[in-house]
Amino acid sequence: MTSPITLTLPANKKIFFASDFHLGAPTREASLKREKKIVRWLEKIEAEAGAIFLVGDIFDFWFEYWHAVPRGYTRLLGKLAQLSDAGIPIIFFTGNHDMWMFDYFKQELNGQVFRQPQVFLVNDKKLYVAHGDGLGPGDYFYKFLKLIFRNKVCQWLFARLHPNFGIGLASFLSRRSRARNLKKQADEKFLGEDREWLIIYSKELEQATHHDFYIYGHRHLPLDFPLNPQSRYINLGEWLTNFTYAVFDGKEVQLYKFEE
């Protein structure tokens, strides 16, 4: 993790956090409907937004070739470009489904892309932000796969595949995996603080260095859990069924559900 980044939050502005849109899954039709809803959410928060954090798995699959990116998502990307052009910082975190972001979002949207957890200092609060995949105890098989997926040689080899084949195959496999997990996701329950790996991870960090808020995606369950009287763990949920997001007003972080 790099050094803390200081953000200035203008008066009457807020920071918005969302994750796990999984655009592209489980079908094109369902994804397009969800994408339009996300754009309506962005339009709703635009006047108040001092910054927008998209905390990973925005796409169910994303890989950037030198001269090609996955097809679609024009409504979301166009809206984000408009917000960025208006001076609203757009900050991306890569997730386990879209870790192959390179420089496209920086060039096209003037966005910042983070691949590791990052601490932000806003007013007098410390916010620890990460997608959450591969953190905490267990899940050793995924941690091994992540090393492979992040390996420069493996990325170079995948980039040698024609985009029609490479993106098509990876998107197909990702959609199948997401469709199989939809029922499981609907049954997600809080496991208890001694079994929630991101809570365990956050508690260990908190023992070493205090942070006011730990903000994650990945878990797909909206959670607001006190780690101690001065620190809270926030999980952002997802936009397949919950449509939840978090808002930092300069003092507190609150979870909300987008309802129209």
LUMTI-642808 format. One record per atom (N, C-alpha, C, CB): residue number from 1; x, z, y. Coordinates in steps of 0.2 Angstrom, whole numbers, plus 5000, padded with zeros to 4 digits. Glycine has a CB too. Layout:
N
R   pos      X      Z      Y
R   NUM      X      Z      Y
...
! end
This chain:
260
R   pos      X      Z      Y
R     1   5004   5000   4994
R     1   5000   5000   5000
R     1   5004   5000   5006
R     1   4995   5006   5000
R     2   5003   4996   5011
R     2   5007   4995   5017
R     2   5005   5001   5022
R     2   5006   4988   5020
R     3   5008   5001   5028
R     3   5007   5006   5033
R     3   4999   5005   5036
R     3   5012   5005   5039
R     4   4997   5011   5038
R     4   4990   5011   5041
R     4   4989   5006   5047
R     4   4988   5018   5043
R     5   4983   5003   5047
R     5   4982   4998   5052
R     5   4977   5001   5057
R     5   4979   4991   5049
R     6   4978   5001   5063
R     6   4974   5004   5068
R     6   4969   4999   5071
R     6   4978   5007   5074
R     7   4963   5000   5071
R     7   4957   4996   5073
R     7   4954   4999   5079
R     7   4952   4994   5068
R     8   4953   4995   5084
R     8   4949   4998   5090
R     8   4942   4996   5089
R     8   4952   4995   5097
R     9   4938   5001   5090
R     9   4930   5000   5089
R     9   4927   5001   5096
R     9   4927   5005   5084
R    10   4925   4995   5099
R    10   4922   4995   5106
R    10   4916   5000   5106
R    10   4920   4988   5108
R    11   4914   5002   5112
R    11   4909   5006   5113
R    11   4902   5003   5110
R    11   4908   5009   5120
R    12   4898   5006   5107
R    12   4891   5004   5105
R    12   4892   4999   5099
R    12   4888   5001   5110
R    13   4898   4998   5096
R    13   4899   4994   5091
R    13   4900   4998   5084
R    13   4905   4989   5092
R    14   4899   4994   5078
R    14   4900   4997   5072
R    14   4904   4993   5067
R    14   4893   4999   5069
R    15   4906   4996   5062
R    15   4910   4992   5057
R    15   4905   4992   5051
R    15   4917   4995   5055
R    16   4904   4986   5048
R    16   4900   4984   5042
R    16   4904   4983   5036
R    16   4895   4979   5044
R    17   4902   4985   5031
R    17   4905   4984   5024
R    17   4901   4982   5019
R    17   4909   4991   5022
R    18   4902   4977   5015
R    18   4898   4974   5010
R    18   4903   4971   5004
R    18   4893   4969   5012
R    19   4901   4971   4998
R    19   4905   4968   4993
R    19   4900   4966   4987
R    19   4910   4974   4990
R    20   4904   4962   4983
R    20   4900   4960   4976
R    20   4894   4956   4978
R    20   4899   4966   4972
R    21   4895   4951   4982
R    21   4889   4946   4982
R    21   4889   4942   4976
R    21   4891   4941   4988
R    22   4895   4940   4973
R    22   4895   4936   4967
R    22   4891   4929   4967
R    22   4892   4940   4961
R    23   4893   4926   4973
R    23   4890   4920   4974
R    23   4892   4915   4969
R    23   4891   4917   4981
R    24   4888   4911   4967
R    24   4889   4906   4961
R    24   4886   4908   4955
R    24   4896   4905   4960
R    25   4884   4915   4954
R    25   4881   4917   4948
R    25   4874   4920   4949
R    25   4885   4923   4945
R    26   4870   4920   4944
R    26   4870   4918   4938
R    26   4869   4910   4937
R    26   4866   4921   4933
R    27   4865   4908   4942
R    27   4863   4900   4943
R    27   4864   4898   4950
R    27   4856   4899   4940
R    28   4865   4892   4951
R    28   4865   4889   4958
R    28   4859   4891   4962
R    28   4866   4881   4957
R    29   4853   4890   4959
R    29   4847   4892   4963
R    29   4847   4899   4965
R    29   4841   4890   4958
R    30   4849   4904   4960
R    30   4849   4911   4962
R    30   4854   4912   4967
R    30   4850   4915   4956
R    31   4860   4909   4966
R    31   4865   4910   4971
R    31   4863   4908   4978
R    31   4871   4907   4969
R    32   4860   4902   4979
R    32   4858   4899   4985
R    32   4853   4904   4989
R    32   4856   4892   4984
R    33   4849   4906   4985
R    33   4844   4911   4988
R    33   4847   4917   4990
R    33   4838   4913   4982
R    34   4852   4920   4986
R    34   4855   4926   4988
R    34   4860   4924   4994
R    34   4860   4929   4983
R    35   4863   4918   4995
R    35   4867   4917   5000
R    35   4863   4916   5007
R    35   4871   4910   4999
R    36   4857   4914   5007
R    36   4853   4913   5013
R    36   4851   4920   5015
R    36   4847   4909   5011
R    37   4850   4925   5010
R    37   4849   4932   5012
R    37   4855   4935   5015
R    37   4846   4936   5006
R    38   4861   4934   5013
R    38   4867   4937   5016
R    38   4867   4934   5023
R    38   4873   4935   5011
R    39   4866   4928   5024
R    39   4867   4925   5031
R    39   4862   4928   5035
R    39   4866   4917   5031
R    40   4856   4930   5033
R    40   4851   4933   5037
R    40   4853   4940   5039
R    40   4844   4934   5033
R    41   4856   4944   5034
R    41   4859   4950   5035
R    41   4865   4950   5041
R    41   4862   4953   5029
R    42   4869   4945   5040
R    42   4874   4944   5045
R    42   4871   4943   5052
R    42   4879   4938   5043
R    43   4866   4939   5052
R    43   4863   4938   5059
R    43   4860   4944   5061
R    43   4857   4932   5058
R    44   4857   4948   5057
R    44   4854   4955   5059
R    44   4859   4959   5062
R    44   4851   4958   5053
R    45   4865   4960   5059
R    45   4870   4964   5062
R    45   4875   4962   5067
R    45   4875   4967   5056
R    46   4874   4955   5068
R    46   4879   4952   5073
R    46   4880   4955   5080
R    46   4877   4945   5074
R    47   4875   4958   5083
R    47   4875   4960   5089
R    47   4879   4967   5089
R    47   4868   4961   5092
R    48   4879   4971   5084
R    48   4882   4977   5083
R    48   4889   4977   5080
R    48   4877   4982   5079
R    49   4891   4972   5077
R    49   4897   4972   5073
R    49   4903   4972   5077
R    49   4897   4966   5069
R    50   4907   4977   5076
R    50   4914   4977   5079
R    50   4919   4974   5074
R    50   4916   4984   5081
R    51   4917   4974   5068
R    51   4921   4971   5063
R    51   4917   4971   5056
R    51   4928   4975   5061
R    52   4918   4966   5052
R    52   4915   4965   5046
R    52   4920   4965   5040
R    52   4910   4959   5046
R    53   4919   4970   5035
R    53   4923   4970   5030
R    53   4920   4967   5024
R    53   4926   4977   5028
R    54   4922   4962   5020
R    54   4920   4960   5014
R    54   4924   4962   5008
R    54   4919   4952   5014
R    55   4922   4967   5004
R    55   4927   4971   5000
R    55   4927   4968   4993
R    55   4925   4978   5000
R    56   4928   4962   4992
R    56   4929   4959   4986
R    56   4923   4956   4982
R    56   4933   4964   4982
R    57   4925   4952   4977
R    57   4920   4948   4973
R    57   4914   4945   4977
R    57   4917   4953   4968
R    58   4916   4942   4983
R    58   4911   4939   4987
R    58   4909   4933   4983
R    58   4914   4937   4994
R    59   4913   4930   4979
R    59   4912   4924   4975
R    59   4913   4926   4968
R    59   4916   4918   4977
R    60   4909   4923   4963
R    60   4910   4925   4956
R    60   4916   4922   4953
R    60   4903   4923   4952
R    61   4918   4916   4957
R    61   4925   4913   4955
R    61   4927   4910   4961
R    61   4924   4909   4949
R    62   4933   4911   4963
R    62   4937   4907   4968
R    62   4944   4906   4967
R    62   4936   4911   4975
R    63   4946   4900   4967
R    63   4953   4898   4967
R    63   4954   4892   4972
R    63   4955   4895   4959
R    64   4960   4893   4976
R    64   4961   4888   4981
R    64   4967   4884   4978
R    64   4964   4892   4987
R    65   4965   4877   4978
R    65   4971   4872   4977
R    65   4973   4870   4984
R    65   4968   4866   4973
R    66   4979   4867   4984
R    66   4981   4865   4991
R    66   4976   4861   4995
R    66   4988   4860   4990
R    67   4973   4856   4992
R    67   4968   4852   4995
R    67   4961   4852   4993
R    67   4970   4845   4995
R    68   4959   4858   4989
R    68   4952   4859   4987
R    68   4951   4866   4986
R    68   4951   4855   4980
R    69   4944   4868   4987
R    69   4942   4874   4986
R    69   4935   4873   4982
R    69   4941   4878   4993
R    70   4932   4879   4979
R    70   4926   4878   4975
R    70   4920   4875   4980
R    70   4924   4885   4972
R    71   4916   4871   4977
R    71   4911   4868   4981
R    71   4905   4873   4982
R    71   4908   4862   4976
R    72   4902   4872   4988
R    72   4897   4876   4990
R    72   4898   4882   4995
R    72   4894   4880   4984
R    73   4894   4886   4996
R    73   4894   4892   5000
R    73   4895   4890   5008
R    73   4901   4896   4998
R    74   4893   4884   5010
R    74   4893   4882   5017
R    74   4889   4886   5022
R    74   4891   4875   5017
R    75   4884   4889   5019
R    75   4880   4893   5024
R    75   4884   4899   5026
R    75   4873   4894   5021
R    76   4886   4903   5021
R    76   4890   4909   5022
R    76   4896   4907   5026
R    76   4892   4912   5015
R    77   4900   4902   5024
R    77   4906   4901   5027
R    77   4905   4899   5034
R    77   4910   4896   5024
R    78   4900   4895   5036
R    78   4898   4893   5042
R    78   4897   4899   5047
R    78   4893   4888   5042
R    79   4893   4903   5044
R    79   4891   4909   5048
R    79   4897   4914   5049
R    79   4885   4913   5044
R    80   4901   4915   5044
R    80   4907   4919   5046
R    80   4912   4915   5051
R    80   4911   4920   5039
R    81   4912   4909   5051
R    81   4916   4905   5056
R    81   4913   4906   5063
R    81   4916   4898   5054
R    82   4907   4906   5063
R    82   4903   4907   5070
R    82   4905   4915   5072
R    82   4896   4906   5069
R    83   4904   4919   5068
R    83   4906   4926   5070
R    83   4913   4927   5072
R    83   4904   4931   5064
R    84   4917   4924   5068
R    84   4925   4925   5070
R    84   4926   4921   5076
R    84   4929   4921   5064
R    85   4923   4916   5078
R    85   4924   4912   5084
R    85   4921   4916   5090
R    85   4921   4905   5084
R    86   4916   4921   5088
R    86   4913   4925   5094
R    86   4918   4931   5095
R    86   4906   4927   5092
R    87   4923   4932   5091
R    87   4928   4937   5092
R    87   4927   4943   5087
R    87   4927   4940   5099
R    88   4923   4943   5082
R    88   4921   4948   5077
R    88   4927   4947   5072
R    88   4914   4948   5075
R    89   4931   4952   5071
R    89   4936   4952   5065
R    89   4932   4952   5058
R    89   4941   4958   5065
R    90   4934   4947   5054
R    90   4932   4947   5047
R    90   4938   4948   5043
R    90   4929   4939   5046
R    91   4937   4954   5039
R    91   4942   4956   5035
R    91   4940   4956   5027
R    91   4944   4964   5036
R    92   4944   4952   5023
R    92   4942   4951   5016
R    92   4947   4955   5012
R    92   4943   4944   5014
R    93   4944   4958   5006
R    93   4948   4961   5001
R    93   4947   4956   4995
R    93   4946   4968   5000
R    94   4952   4955   4991
R    94   4951   4951   4985
R    94   4948   4956   4980
R    94   4957   4948   4983
R    95   4944   4953   4975
R    95   4941   4957   4970
R    95   4944   4954   4963
R    95   4934   4957   4970
R    96   4941   4956   4958
R    96   4943   4954   4951
R    96   4941   4947   4950
R    96   4941   4958   4946
R    97   4935   4945   4953
R    97   4933   4938   4952
R    97   4935   4933   4957
R    97   4925   4938   4953
R    98   4938   4935   4963
R    98   4940   4930   4968
R    98   4947   4932   4971
R    98   4935   4930   4974
R    99   4952   4935   4966
R    99   4958   4937   4968
R    99   4963   4931   4970
R    99   4962   4941   4962
R   100   4961   4925   4969
R   100   4965   4919   4970
R   100   4963   4916   4977
R   100   4964   4913   4965
R   101   4962   4921   4982
R   101   4962   4919   4989
R   101   4969   4918   4991
R   101   4958   4924   4993
R   102   4971   4913   4995
R   102   4978   4912   4997
R   102   4978   4912   5005
R   102   4981   4906   4994
R   103   4977   4906   5008
R   103   4977   4906   5015
R   103   4971   4902   5018
R   103   4984   4902   5018
R   104   4967   4900   5014
R   104   4961   4896   5017
R   104   4957   4900   5022
R   104   4956   4894   5011
R   105   4955   4906   5020
R   105   4951   4910   5025
R   105   4955   4912   5031
R   105   4949   4917   5021
R   106   4961   4913   5031
R   106   4965   4914   5037
R   106   4965   4908   5041
R   106   4973   4916   5035
R   107   4966   4902   5038
R   107   4967   4896   5042
R   107   4960   4894   5045
R   107   4969   4890   5038
R   108   4955   4894   5041
R   108   4948   4892   5043
R   108   4944   4897   5047
R   108   4944   4890   5037
R   109   4945   4903   5045
R   109   4940   4909   5048
R   109   4944   4914   5052
R   109   4937   4912   5043
R   110   4951   4913   5053
R   110   4955   4918   5056
R   110   4954   4925   5053
R   110   4953   4918   5064
R   111   4953   4925   5047
R   111   4951   4931   5043
R   111   4958   4934   5041
R   111   4947   4931   5038
R   112   4958   4941   5040
R   112   4963   4944   5036
R   112   4961   4945   5029
R   112   4965   4951   5040
R   113   4966   4944   5024
R   113   4965   4945   5017
R   113   4970   4950   5014
R   113   4966   4938   5014
R   114   4967   4955   5011
R   114   4971   4960   5008
R   114   4970   4960   5001
R   114   4969   4967   5011
R   115   4976   4961   4997
R   115   4975   4961   4990
R   115   4977   4968   4987
R   115   4981   4956   4987
R   116   4978   4973   4991
R   116   4979   4979   4989
R   116   4975   4984   4993
R   116   4987   4981   4989
R   117   4975   4990   4991
R   117   4971   4995   4995
R   117   4975   4996   5002
R   117   4971   5002   4992
R   118   4971   4997   5007
R   118   4973   4997   5014
R   118   4970   5003   5018
R   118   4972   4991   5018
R   119   4974   5007   5022
R   119   4971   5012   5026
R   119   4970   5009   5033
R   119   4976   5018   5026
R   120   4965   5011   5036
R   120   4963   5009   5043
R   120   4962   5015   5047
R   120   4957   5004   5043
R   121   4965   5016   5053
R   121   4964   5021   5057
R   121   4959   5019   5063
R   121   4970   5024   5061
R   122   4953   5022   5063
R   122   4948   5020   5068
R   122   4945   5026   5071
R   122   4942   5016   5064
R   123   4946   5026   5078
R   123   4945   5032   5082
R   123   4950   5037   5079
R   123   4938   5034   5082
R   124   4947   5043   5077
R   124   4951   5048   5074
R   124   4950   5049   5066
R   124   4950   5055   5077
R   125   4947   5043   5063
R   125   4945   5044   5056
R   125   4950   5039   5052
R   125   4938   5041   5055
R   126   4952   5041   5046
R   126   4956   5037   5041
R   126   4951   5034   5036
R   126   4962   5041   5038
R   127   4951   5028   5035
R   127   4947   5024   5030
R   127   4952   5021   5025
R   127   4942   5019   5033
R   128   4951   5023   5019
R   128   4954   5020   5013
R   128   4950   5015   5010
R   128   4957   5026   5008
R   129   4952   5009   5010
R   129   4947   5003   5008
R   129   4951   4999   5002
R   129   4946   4999   5014
R   130   4947   4998   4997
R   130   4949   4994   4992
R   130   4944   4991   4988
R   130   4954   4998   4987
R   131   4945   4985   4984
R   131   4939   4983   4980
R   131   4938   4988   4974
R   131   4941   4976   4977
R   132   4943   4991   4971
R   132   4942   4996   4966
R   132   4944   4994   4959
R   132   4936   4998   4966
R   133   4945   4988   4958
R   133   4947   4985   4951
R   133   4954   4988   4949
R   133   4946   4978   4950
R   134   4955   4990   4943
R   134   4961   4992   4941
R   134   4964   4999   4944
R   134   4966   4987   4943
R   135   4960   5002   4947
R   135   4962   5009   4950
R   135   4959   5014   4946
R   135   4960   5010   4957
R   136   4963   5020   4946
R   136   4961   5026   4942
R   136   4963   5025   4934
R   136   4953   5026   4942
R   137   4961   5030   4930
R   137   4963   5030   4923
R   137   4959   5025   4919
R   137   4962   5037   4920
R   138   4962   5023   4913
R   138   4959   5019   4908
R   138   4959   5012   4910
R   138   4952   5021   4907
R   139   4955   5008   4907
R   139   4954   5000   4908
R   139   4961   4997   4908
R   139   4951   4999   4915
R   140   4965   4999   4902
R   140   4972   4996   4902
R   140   4972   4988   4900
R   140   4976   5000   4897
R   141   4967   4986   4897
R   141   4967   4979   4895
R   141   4966   4975   4901
R   141   4961   4977   4890
R   142   4961   4977   4906
R   142   4960   4973   4912
R   142   4966   4974   4916
R   142   4954   4976   4916
R   143   4970   4979   4917
R   143   4976   4980   4921
R   143   4981   4975   4918
R   143   4978   4987   4920
R   144   4981   4974   4912
R   144   4986   4970   4909
R   144   4984   4962   4911
R   144   4986   4970   4901
R   145   4978   4961   4910
R   145   4975   4954   4912
R   145   4977   4953   4920
R   145   4968   4953   4911
R   146   4976   4958   4924
R   146   4977   4957   4931
R   146   4984   4955   4933
R   146   4975   4964   4935
R   147   4989   4958   4929
R   147   4996   4956   4930
R   147   4997   4949   4928
R   147   5000   4961   4925
R   148   4993   4947   4923
R   148   4994   4939   4922
R   148   4991   4935   4927
R   148   4991   4938   4915
R   149   4985   4937   4929
R   149   4981   4933   4934
R   149   4985   4933   4941
R   149   4974   4936   4935
R   150   4988   4938   4942
R   150   4992   4938   4949
R   150   4999   4936   4948
R   150   4992   4946   4951
R   151   5001   4934   4942
R   151   5008   4931   4942
R   151   5008   4924   4945
R   151   5009   4931   4934
R   152   5013   4923   4949
R   152   5014   4917   4952
R   152   5015   4911   4948
R   152   5020   4917   4957
R   153   5019   4912   4942
R   153   5019   4907   4938
R   153   5013   4905   4934
R   153   5025   4908   4932
R   154   5009   4910   4932
R   154   5002   4908   4929
R   154   4998   4905   4934
R   154   4999   4915   4927
R   155   4998   4907   4941
R   155   4994   4903   4946
R   155   4996   4896   4947
R   155   4994   4907   4953
R   156   5003   4895   4947
R   156   5005   4888   4948
R   156   5003   4884   4942
R   156   5013   4888   4948
R   157   5003   4887   4936
R   157   5001   4883   4930
R   157   4994   4881   4930
R   157   5003   4887   4923
R   158   4990   4886   4932
R   158   4982   4884   4933
R   158   4981   4879   4938
R   158   4978   4891   4935
R   159   4985   4879   4944
R   159   4984   4874   4949
R   159   4986   4867   4947
R   159   4989   4876   4955
R   160   4990   4867   4941
R   160   4991   4860   4939
R   160   4985   4857   4935
R   160   4997   4861   4934
R   161   4980   4861   4934
R   161   4974   4858   4931
R   161   4970   4854   4936
R   161   4969   4864   4928
R   162   4967   4849   4935
R   162   4963   4846   4940
R   162   4957   4850   4942
R   162   4960   4839   4937
R   163   4955   4850   4948
R   163   4950   4855   4951
R   163   4943   4854   4947
R   163   4949   4854   4958
R   164   4942   4848   4945
R   164   4935   4847   4942
R   164   4935   4851   4935
R   164   4934   4840   4940
R   165   4941   4851   4932
R   165   4941   4855   4925
R   165   4943   4862   4927
R   165   4947   4852   4921
R   166   4948   4864   4931
R   166   4950   4871   4932
R   166   4944   4875   4935
R   166   4956   4871   4936
R   167   4941   4873   4940
R   167   4936   4877   4944
R   167   4930   4877   4939
R   167   4934   4874   4950
R   168   4928   4871   4936
R   168   4922   4870   4932
R   168   4922   4875   4926
R   168   4921   4863   4929
R   169   4928   4875   4922
R   169   4929   4880   4917
R   169   4928   4887   4919
R   169   4935   4878   4913
R   170   4932   4889   4924
R   170   4932   4896   4926
R   170   4926   4898   4928
R   170   4938   4897   4931
R   171   4922   4894   4932
R   171   4915   4895   4935
R   171   4910   4896   4929
R   171   4913   4890   4940
R   172   4911   4892   4924
R   172   4906   4892   4918
R   172   4907   4899   4915
R   172   4908   4887   4913
R   173   4914   4901   4913
R   173   4915   4907   4910
R   173   4913   4913   4914
R   173   4922   4907   4908
R   174   4914   4913   4920
R   174   4912   4918   4925
R   174   4905   4919   4925
R   174   4915   4917   4932
R   175   4901   4914   4925
R   175   4894   4914   4926
R   175   4891   4917   4919
R   175   4890   4907   4927
R   176   4894   4915   4913
R   176   4891   4918   4907
R   176   4893   4925   4906
R   176   4895   4914   4901
R   177   4898   4927   4909
R   177   4900   4934   4909
R   177   4895   4938   4913
R   177   4907   4936   4911
R   178   4894   4936   4919
R   178   4889   4939   4924
R   178   4882   4939   4921
R   178   4889   4936   4931
R   179   4880   4934   4918
R   179   4873   4934   4915
R   179   4872   4939   4910
R   179   4871   4927   4913
R   180   4877   4940   4906
R   180   4877   4945   4900
R   180   4877   4952   4903
R   180   4883   4944   4895
R   181   4880   4953   4909
R   181   4880   4959   4911
R   181   4875   4961   4916
R   181   4887   4960   4915
R   182   4870   4957   4917
R   182   4865   4958   4922
R   182   4860   4964   4919
R   182   4860   4952   4923
R   183   4858   4964   4913
R   183   4854   4969   4910
R   183   4858   4976   4910
R   183   4852   4968   4903
R   184   4864   4976   4908
R   184   4868   4982   4909
R   184   4869   4985   4916
R   184   4875   4980   4906
R   185   4870   4980   4921
R   185   4870   4982   4927
R   185   4864   4986   4930
R   185   4872   4977   4932
R   186   4858   4983   4928
R   186   4852   4986   4930
R   186   4851   4993   4927
R   186   4846   4982   4927
R   187   4855   4995   4922
R   187   4854   5002   4919
R   187   4860   5006   4921
R   187   4854   5001   4911
R   188   4864   5004   4926
R   188   4869   5008   4928
R   188   4867   5015   4931
R   188   4873   5004   4934
R   189   4871   5020   4929
R   189   4869   5027   4931
R   189   4876   5030   4933
R   189   4865   5031   4925
R   190   4875   5035   4937
R   190   4881   5039   4939
R   190   4883   5043   4933
R   190   4879   5044   4945
R   191   4889   5043   4932
R   191   4892   5046   4926
R   191   4894   5053   4926
R   191   4898   5042   4923
R   192   4895   5055   4933
R   192   4897   5062   4934
R   192   4904   5062   4937
R   192   4897   5066   4927
R   193   4906   5066   4941
R   193   4912   5066   4944
R   193   4918   5066   4940
R   193   4913   5071   4950
R   194   4918   5069   4934
R   194   4923   5069   4929
R   194   4924   5063   4925
R   194   4923   5075   4925
R   195   4919   5058   4926
R   195   4920   5052   4922
R   195   4920   5046   4926
R   195   4914   5051   4917
R   196   4918   5046   4933
R   196   4919   5041   4937
R   196   4926   5040   4939
R   196   4914   5042   4944
R   197   4929   5034   4937
R   197   4936   5033   4938
R   197   4938   5033   4945
R   197   4939   5027   4934
R   198   4934   5030   4949
R   198   4936   5029   4956
R   198   4936   5036   4960
R   198   4932   5024   4960
R   199   4931   5040   4958
R   199   4931   5047   4961
R   199   4937   5051   4958
R   199   4925   5051   4958
R   200   4939   5050   4952
R   200   4945   5053   4950
R   200   4951   5051   4953
R   200   4946   5052   4942
R   201   4952   5044   4954
R   201   4957   5041   4958
R   201   4957   5044   4965
R   201   4957   5034   4958
R   202   4952   5044   4969
R   202   4951   5046   4976
R   202   4953   5054   4976
R   202   4944   5045   4978
R   203   4951   5058   4972
R   203   4953   5065   4972
R   203   4960   5066   4971
R   203   4949   5069   4966
R   204   4964   5062   4967
R   204   4971   5062   4966
R   204   4974   5060   4973
R   204   4973   5058   4960
R   205   4972   5055   4976
R   205   4975   5053   4982
R   205   4974   5058   4988
R   205   4972   5046   4985
R   206   4968   5061   4988
R   206   4966   5066   4993
R   206   4971   5072   4992
R   206   4959   5068   4992
R   207   4973   5074   4986
R   207   4977   5079   4986
R   207   4984   5078   4989
R   207   4978   5081   4978
R   208   4986   5072   4989
R   208   4992   5070   4992
R   208   4992   5069   5000
R   208   4995   5064   4989
R   209   4986   5065   5002
R   209   4985   5063   5009
R   209   4978   5063   5010
R   209   4989   5056   5010
R   210   4976   5066   5016
R   210   4969   5066   5017
R   210   4967   5060   5020
R   210   4968   5072   5022
R   211   4961   5057   5018
R   211   4957   5052   5021
R   211   4950   5054   5022
R   211   4958   5045   5016
R   212   4947   5052   5027
R   212   4940   5054   5029
R   212   4935   5051   5024
R   212   4938   5053   5036
R   213   4936   5044   5023
R   213   4932   5040   5019
R   213   4936   5036   5014
R   213   4927   5036   5023
R   214   4933   5036   5008
R   214   4936   5031   5003
R   214   4931   5026   5001
R   214   4938   5035   4996
R   215   4932   5020   5003
R   215   4926   5014   5003
R   215   4929   5009   4998
R   215   4925   5011   5010
R   216   4924   5008   4993
R   216   4926   5003   4987
R   216   4920   4999   4986
R   216   4928   5007   4981
R   217   4921   4993   4982
R   217   4916   4989   4979
R   217   4917   4990   4972
R   217   4917   4982   4981
R   218   4916   4985   4968
R   218   4917   4984   4961
R   218   4913   4988   4956
R   218   4924   4986   4960
R   219   4911   4994   4958
R   219   4907   4998   4953
R   219   4900   4996   4952
R   219   4907   5006   4956
R   220   4897   4992   4957
R   220   4890   4990   4957
R   220   4885   4995   4957
R   220   4889   4985   4951
R   221   4887   5001   4959
R   221   4882   5006   4960
R   221   4883   5010   4967
R   221   4882   5012   4954
R   222   4877   5009   4971
R   222   4878   5013   4978
R   222   4879   5020   4977
R   222   4872   5011   4982
R   223   4885   5023   4979
R   223   4886   5030   4979
R   223   4889   5033   4985
R   223   4891   5031   4973
R   224   4887   5039   4987
R   224   4890   5042   4992
R   224   4891   5049   4990
R   224   4885   5042   4999
R   225   4897   5051   4988
R   225   4899   5057   4985
R   225   4904   5061   4989
R   225   4901   5056   4978
R   226   4903   5067   4990
R   226   4908   5072   4994
R   226   4913   5074   4989
R   226   4904   5078   4997
R   227   4919   5072   4991
R   227   4925   5074   4987
R   227   4927   5081   4989
R   227   4931   5069   4989
R   228   4926   5083   4996
R   228   4927   5090   4998
R   228   4923   5090   5005
R   228   4935   5091   4999
R   229   4923   5095   5009
R   229   4919   5096   5015
R   229   4922   5091   5020
R   229   4920   5102   5018
R   230   4928   5088   5020
R   230   4930   5083   5025
R   230   4931   5076   5023
R   230   4937   5086   5027
R   231   4929   5075   5016
R   231   4931   5068   5014
R   231   4925   5066   5009
R   231   4938   5068   5010
R   232   4924   5059   5009
R   232   4918   5056   5005
R   232   4920   5050   5002
R   232   4912   5055   5009
R   233   4918   5049   4996
R   233   4919   5043   4992
R   233   4912   5039   4993
R   233   4920   5044   4985
R   234   4913   5032   4995
R   234   4908   5028   4996
R   234   4908   5022   4991
R   234   4907   5026   5003
R   235   4904   5020   4987
R   235   4904   5014   4984
R   235   4898   5009   4987
R   235   4903   5015   4976
R   236   4900   5003   4988
R   236   4895   4999   4992
R   236   4889   4996   4988
R   236   4899   4993   4995
R   237   4890   4996   4981
R   237   4884   4993   4977
R   237   4886   4986   4977
R   237   4878   4995   4980
R   238   4880   4982   4976
R   238   4881   4975   4975
R   238   4875   4971   4978
R   238   4882   4973   4968
R   239   4875   4964   4978
R   239   4870   4960   4981
R   239   4866   4956   4976
R   239   4872   4956   4986
R   240   4867   4958   4969
R   240   4863   4955   4964
R   240   4856   4958   4963
R   240   4867   4955   4957
R   241   4856   4965   4964
R   241   4849   4968   4964
R   241   4848   4973   4969
R   241   4849   4972   4957
R   242   4854   4976   4972
R   242   4853   4982   4976
R   242   4853   4980   4984
R   242   4859   4987   4975
R   243   4857   4975   4986
R   243   4858   4973   4992
R   243   4859   4978   4997
R   243   4851   4969   4995
R   244   4865   4982   4995
R   244   4867   4988   4999
R   244   4873   4986   5003
R   244   4868   4994   4995
R   245   4874   4990   5008
R   245   4880   4990   5013
R   245   4881   4996   5016
R   245   4879   4984   5018
R   246   4887   4997   5019
R   246   4889   5003   5023
R   246   4890   5001   5030
R   246   4895   5007   5020
R   247   4889   5006   5034
R   247   4890   5006   5042
R   247   4894   5012   5044
R   247   4883   5005   5045
R   248   4900   5011   5047
R   248   4904   5016   5051
R   248   4903   5015   5058
R   248   4911   5015   5049
R   249   4900   5021   5061
R   249   4898   5021   5068
R   249   4904   5024   5072
R   249   4892   5025   5069
R   250   4910   5025   5070
R   250   4915   5028   5073
R   250   4916   5035   5071
R   250   4914   5028   5081
R   251   4911   5038   5068
R   251   4911   5045   5066
R   251   4909   5046   5059
R   251   4907   5050   5070
R   252   4904   5043   5057
R   252   4901   5043   5050
R   252   4900   5037   5046
R   252   4895   5047   5050
R   253   4900   5037   5040
R   253   4899   5031   5036
R   253   4892   5032   5032
R   253   4904   5029   5031
R   254   4887   5027   5033
R   254   4881   5028   5030
R   254   4879   5022   5025
R   254   4875   5029   5035
R   255   4876   5023   5020
R   255   4874   5017   5016
R   255   4867   5015   5018
R   255   4874   5019   5008
R   256   4866   5008   5017
R   256   4859   5006   5019
R   256   4858   5000   5014
R   256   4859   5003   5026
R   257   4851   4999   5013
R   257   4849   4994   5009
R   257   4846   4988   5014
R   257   4844   4996   5004
R   258   4848   4982   5013
R   258   4845   4977   5017
R   258   4838   4975   5015
R   258   4850   4970   5017
R   259   4833   4976   5019
R   259   4826   4975   5017
R   259   4823   4971   5023
R   259   4822   4981   5016
R   260   4820   4965   5021
R   260   4817   4961   5026
R   260   4809   4962   5027
R   260   4818   4954   5025
! end
